[in-house]
Amino acid sequence: EEALYRGAESGTIVLLDKDKNETTDKNPACSIKSGKWIDPYTGKEITKSRSLDIDHIVPLSLANDSGADKWDSAKKQEFANDVDNNLLA
């Protein structure tokens, strides 16, 4: 959800609360209904969050082969979930 939220164009996100009511407040939101994302590879506009996958910019296997296999489990988890540097919608 965080990668979707951060990757959407500003002001386009429609959030849903626990009762599936639309909200603009991120605090009670449980999911993202829609927004506007631009595919960085094709330039295609995507508006349905369920149409998107979240991928690692650096595949975890590549990181592992490049030395991450020596990291402790906390550092591996931090790397795998880093929305600023490693996750792309």
N, C-alpha and C positions, 0 to 999 in steps of 0.2 A: 504494500500500500504506500509506503513512504517513497519508494522509487517511482511509483506512478504519480504521486502527488508532486514530487519535485520535478519530474520530467514533463509535466503538462504546461501548456502555455498559461501564463498568468491570467486569472479571472475566468477560466473556462471549466474548472472542476465543479461537478455536481456530486455532493456527498450524500450518503444515506445514514440515518441513525439506526439504532437497534430495532426500531419498529418499521424500518424501510421507508421512513419519511425523509424527503429531501431537506437538506440543511446546508448552510454555508459556514457553519461553525465546526471547525475541525475537532474540537474537544469531544462532543458526543458522537461524532461520526464513527461508524464501524466499517464502512466500505466506500468505494468510489463507484458511482454509477456511470459517469461519463466525464468527458473533458475533451481537450484537443491536444493531440500529440503528433509530432512530425517525425516520421521514420528517418533517422539520420543517414540511411544508406540509399533510400529510394526517393525521399522527399514527399512520400504519400502521407496524406492527413488521415489520422485515425481518431475516431470519436467514442468508441465503445471500449471501456477498460478491459472487458473480458476478451477482446480481440488481441490483447497484448500479452507478450511473455516478458519476463524479466530475465535477462541474461547477464552473465559476468563478462565485463570487458576483457579481463584477463582470465581465461579459463582456469578453474581450480587445478586441473591436472598440469597445466603449464606452470603455474605457480609452484606446485609441488615438485615438478621436475627441475625447477630453477632454484630450489633451496628451501621452499616452505615446508618440506617434509621434516626439516629440523626444528621448526617452530613448535612451541608448546600449544596445547589445544585451545587455550584462551586467545592466543594471537591468530591461530587459524580461523577461529570463529569470527573474530573481529574483522579479518580480511574478507571472509566470505560474505559478511553482512554489511560491508562498508558502502552505503548508498552514495556517498560523495565521490568515491574514486573507482568503484568496481561494479556497480549495478546499473544497467541501462534498460529502460522500457522499450 
